[in-house]
Amino acid sequence: MTECIQSEFEFEGHFSRSVIARFDGGTMSSDGGALLLRRADRRLNLLPRAAACFRDRRNPAYVEHRIEQLIAQRVYGLGLGYEDLSDHDQLRHDPLLAVVSGKPQAGDEPLAGKSTLNRLELSTEKADRYKKVECQTEALDALLAEVFLEAHEAAPDRIVLDLDVTDLALHGQQEGRFFHGYYDSYCYLPLYIFCGEHLLCARLRTADQDASAGSKAEVERLVKQIRSRWPEVQILLRADSGFCREELMAWCEDHGVQYVFGLARNERLRRFIEAEMEEAKRQQQTSEKPARVFTEFLYETTSGSWSRARRVIAKAEYLAKGENPRYLVTNLGAESWPAQALYEKLYCARGEMENRIKEQFSLFAARVSAETLRANQVRLYFSALAYVLVHGLRRLALQGTELARAQAHTIRLQLFKIGAQIRVTVRKVWISLASSFPRQNIFAHAWNALRC
């Protein structure tokens, strides 16, 4: 059966003129801002190093698309808003994407199609007739931390590592699928570790385990890499009650790492703050506004699950709807961090990590529809690399502009989506950007900032 694809579209007329649209513009692109992403990558040297984390067993005589080009094509595609591999059946003919991906014959030869890119994601540790590219996960893990270290001209006195998990819903029969009661769906539970806006770890995990599973190994790896560069830096871990586990706390105490974790509520903890809760209730009833009173005490479990007594911070809060107690456990001293300051200034700041996780979703980290867990981990890495690239652009080129604190999807809409006409000659690639683009001043600011 012949499939007819309409090529001409007529719209309401403009006074006496007809309005007709056609996909016949030729070498045009809607992603003129991708040039800034490429310049940011030149500053970070990110994608060439990411490509070096893949082992290529293909016969060079038959290779049409080099690993460096495949990685760049996939990561730039995610950064520009193209989440599906099938998008690249059309994008492979975009000359601008070919330019930023490093294709030598941009405009003459197409980029890789969806099948080639899919084989990149389906890489295996063992040699396979059809999957001959292997992703070396340890090298990519180290690269994320290395980019973070390189972002600092001098070693900081202290850094805070935020740990958290999120759910990635599954809608197929992916390897390791498990129904999670809290999220009420089949999902994966990836572990993320950030330091401020810097992404240090993106580890895909199945949902049939504790939220903290594997966190000690990831923290141990990161602490070792960070201290190899900054031996004197103080490292603080910050996380919710899902990470309040003896294994992680004991390791921190044995290795000079500070921590502040949420502590799940229970009746025994509630008895410790009886007087403070009564005071908070009295203040709330007097002022008719939320009231909170802070206290602290040494606490250890009756079951023996903790190896020692630890400092617990308690917030006795009373709201119009009733009690709202919260607890933290920490190895920070009271002289340097009093109870209220520790809770309000240090621990509550971890809420900013939620925005960083949202950015992972805007870069399509949730697209874990491949069959195997390993392939979906590779997809998570690509989303992570796209985030590091966009964050690098924001950090290096957008300070002092209205996009200095913008999230990834806003930067994409405001700065990357520029209509462009491309003309390739023997000596130059001419890119004519839309004259009516409203953020030309920000584009120029970013270009100048990345020029050095």
N, C-alpha and C positions, 0 to 999 in steps of 0.2 A: 504494500500500500504506500503510495507516494505521500510524503509529509511536506506540506507547504508551510513555509515560514514567512509570515508577513514582513515586508521590508519598508512599507510606507504607511504613515499614520497621519490622518487628517484630523485637525482639531478645530475648535470654533475660530471663525475668522477674526482678523484684526481690522476692524472697519471695512475698507474695500478690498483688503488683501486676504488671500487664503493662508492658513497656517498649516504647513505640512512638515512632518519630521521623518527623517530617514537615518538609518545607520550606515551612512556612506561618507563619514568625515575623514576616513583614512587614518593616518598615524596620529591619533589623538589619545589622550589619557585623562582620567579624572583624578590622578594621584601625583600632581606636580610636586607636592611637598615631600615626596619620597626622597628627593635629592638631599633634603636636610637629614633624613635618617641615615643615608649613606655617608654623609659627612660626619655625623656623630659616630658611626661605626669606624670610620678612619681614625678618629681620636681615641676610641676605646680599643681598637684592634680586637673586637669581640668575635665577629663571625669567622675570620680566618682561624682564630684559635679554637672556635667551636668545631670547625670543619676538621681540624687536626685531632679531635676527639673521636673521629670515626675512622675505622680501618677499612680501606677499600681493597677488596680482593678481585675486582674486575680486571679483565685484560685491557691494558691501556690502549691497545690498537683498535678496540671496538667501543671505546668510551666517547660518547657524544656530549654528555653533561657531567662536568667535573663535580666532585663533592662540594667544593666551595660554592659553586653556582647553585646546586640543589639546596644547600642549607640557607643561602641568602634568599633564594626565591621563596622558600617556605616561610622564613621568619619575617621577611618584608611583607609577604602576603598577609600574615596574621596582624602585623602592625598596622596595615592599611585597611583592615576590616574584612578580609576574605578568609573565612573560617574553614570552608570545605575544599577538599582536594579537587573536586569536580569543577570548582571555580577556575582552576588553572587550565582547563581545556580552552578557555577563551583568553585568560590572562597571559598564556604563553606567547601570544602574538602581540602583547603590549610592548612597544619598543622602549618605553621608559623603564618598565620593570626589568627588561633585559639589560639596560644600561646600569641600573643600580645593583643588579645581581652579578655583574661582571661578565656578561656574555660578549665575546669579542666581536661577533658579527651581529650586533644589535640592529634589529630592523630587517635583517635578511634571513636569519635563522631563528626558528622559534625556541622558546625555553622548554623545559621538561613538561610533559603532560602528567595527568593524575596518576597513571599507572607507574611511571618511574618514581614519582614522589612517594607513592604508596609503598613501593619496595624499599625505599629508604627508611620508612617508619617500621617496616616489618623485619628489620635486621635481626639476626640471631647470632649467638656466640659461636655456633658451629657452622662450618662451611656448608653452603646450600647451593644447589644448582641455579636457583633463581634469586636468592637473597644473598648477595655477596658483599654487603656493606654492614659492618658491625659497629654499633654504638658502644663506646667504652664509658660506662656510666661513672666510674670513679674519676675519670678525667674531667667530665662535665661538672661533677660536683665540686671538684677543686677549682674549676674555672670561675664558677659563680662567686666563691669566696675570694678568689684572686682579684676579680674586678672590684670588689668591695675594698680590699686592702689598697689597691692602686688609687682609689678615689681620695685618699688622704695624703696630704703632703708630709705630715708628721704624725707620729703615733698619738692618739688621744689618751687622756688619763683614764677614762672609763668608757666602756661601751655597754649597751643594753641589748640583749638578744631576746626578741619576742618569739614565743612558740605558740602555734595554734593549729587547729585542724578545721577543715570544712568538708562538706559533702558534695560529691559529684554524682548526680543521679544517673543510673543506668537504665536503659530501655531495651536492652537485648540480652543475649546469653554470654556476655563477656566473661572471660576467665576471672575467677575470684569474686563473682557477684554474691552479695549477701544482703539480706533484709535487715536494716537497722531500725530498731524500734523507736529511737528518739527522733530520727529524721523521717520515719514512716515511709521508707522507700528502699529499693535496692540501690546501693551506691558504693562508691569508693570513698575512703577517708584520707586524703593526702595530708601530709604534715608539711607546714610551711614555717620557715625561720627567717625573720627579718631583723635587721639592725636599722632602725629608722625607716627610710624608704628603700634601703638596699636589700635585695633578695639574696639570701645565702643558701637556702635549701628548699627544694620542691620534691618531696618524696611521695610517690604514689603508694598507697597501702590499701589492703582489703578492709572491709568494715567489720569483720568478725573478730575484732581484737580491741584491747583497751586503747583509749585515745592517746595514751603516752607510749604505746608500743614502739620500740625502736628509737625513741627520742634520746636516750642516753648515748647510743652509738653515734647518732648524728651530732650531738653536742660535743662528744669527745673528739670526733674528727675535726669539727670546726675550731674548737679551743686549741687543739694541737697546731692547726695551720695558722691561726691568728697569733698565737704566742711564738711561733717560729719567726715571725716578722716583728711582733711587738711584745717582747718578753715581760715588760713591766706593766702592761695594761691591766686594769681591773675589769673583770667580766661579770656582768650581772644577768641572770636568767629571769624572765618575767613571763608568767603564764597563768591560766585559770586553774580551777581545782582539778581538771582532768589530768594535770601533770604533777599533782601533789602526790608523789610516790616515793617510797623509801629508797628505791634503787637510785633514782635521779638525785634526791636530796643528799643521800650519803656520798654519792660520787662527787657532788659539788663541794661538800664539806672536806672531803679528803684531798681535793685538788685545788683548793683556794679559789673557788668560783662562788660568787654570791648569788642568792636567789630570793625571789619573792613570788610565792604561788598562792592562788586562792585555796581556801580550805572549805570543804563541804560542811554544811550545817548539820548539827546533831543535837540531841537533847542535853548531852553532857556539856557541850560547849555553851549552850544556852544558859545553863545554871551558873556558869562562871561570870556572866554579865547581868545577873538579876538586878543589882543595884543601879547599874548604868542604864538599863532599859527602863526602869521606873523613873529615873531622872529625865530621860528623853521623852517619856510619855507625859510627864508633868509639863515640860517645856512646850510640847506640841499642843497640849490642851490650853495652855496659857496664851500662846501666840497664834494658834490655829495655822501654823506653818510647819513643814517638816523639820524635825529636830534630830540631831545625832550627837552622841557622846562616845568618845573613844577611850579604850583601855587596852591593856596588854597583860599577858601572863605566860608562864611556862606551862607547856602542855605535852603530854605523851599519851599514847593510846593504851587502853586497858588490855587490848588483845596482844600487845607486844609487836605489832606490825612496824612500829617505829623503833629504831635502835637507841634513841636518846630523847630527852626532853628538848623541846624547841620553842622558840619565841613565837607567840601567836598574837596578832593584832586583831582586835574586835571593834567593829562599828555597831554600836547599839543605836539603831535608827527607828524612829516612830513616825509613821505617816498617817494621813487621815483614814486610810483603810486598815491601819494596824501596824504590827511589828515588821521590821525588815532588817534583821541582823545579817552581818557579813563578817567573814573571817579570812585572815591571811596568815601564812606561816613564812618565816624568813630567818636567815642567819645574819642579817644586818644588825648592827649594834644600836641600842636605844639612844646612845649619846650622839650619834651622827644622823639617825633617822628616828625622830619621835613618832609616836603612833599615828597621829593625824596627818602629819606631813608625808609619812610613808604611804599611807592609803590614798590621800587626795592628790598629791603631787607626783608620786612615783608610780604606784600601781595603776591608778585610773588612766594614766597616759597610754596604757596598752590598747585602749580603745581605738587609737589611730591605726593600729594594724588591720582593723576591719576594713578600712578604706583601701589598704594595699591588697587585701584578698579580693575585694570587689574589682580591682584593676585586673587581677588574673582572669576573672570571668569576662571582662570586656576584651581581653586578648584570647578568649576562647579556650581557657584551660579546661572547661567542662566538656569539651568535645572528645570524650574518651570512648568512642564507638568502635575502636578496633577490637579484634577478637581476643588478643592476648594481653596480659598485664604488662609485659615488656614493651609491646608496641604503644600502649597507652602511656607508659612512662616516657617514651621518646616524644610523644605528642606534648606531654606536660613540660618536658625540657624545651621544646620549641616555643611554647607559650611563655616560659620563663625567660628565654633569650629575647623574645620580643619585648617583654616588660623591661629587662635590663637595658635594652637599646632605647626604648622610649624614655625611661627614667634618666638615662645618660644624656639624652637630648634636653630633657627638662632641667637637669642639674647643671649642664655645661652651657646651655644656650638660651634658656628662657628666664633666667633670673633677672629681676627688674622689669618684667613684662606682666601683662594681665594673665598670662598663662603659667606663671611661675609655680602656682599651686594646683594647676588644673590636672584632672585625672586623664588617664590614657585615652579614653573615648572622646573627651572634649578636645584634646590636642589633635586627635585624628580628624575630627569634624572641622575644627577651626584652622588647622595649619597644613594638614596633609591633603585634604580634598580640594585641590586646585585644578581647574581645567587647563590642559596644556596641549599644545600642538608640537609634534616632534618632526624634525627634518634632519636626516642623516646624510652628510656629504662625505667626501673622501677624507677631509681633514678635521671636521668638526661634527658635533651633535648639537643642533640648534633646538632649544626648548623654549617655546613662546608661551608664557604663562598668561592666564586671563587678566586682562587690563583692569577689570572691575573687582578683582579680589580685594576684600576689605581689610585683610591683615597684612598688607605689604610691609608695613613698618616692623611688625614682629618677624616676618620672614627675613628682612634685611638685618635686624638685630641678631637673629640666630645665625645667619650666614657669617656675619662678622665675628661673633663669639667663637664659632667653630673653625675659623680660618687659621688660627695659630696652631 
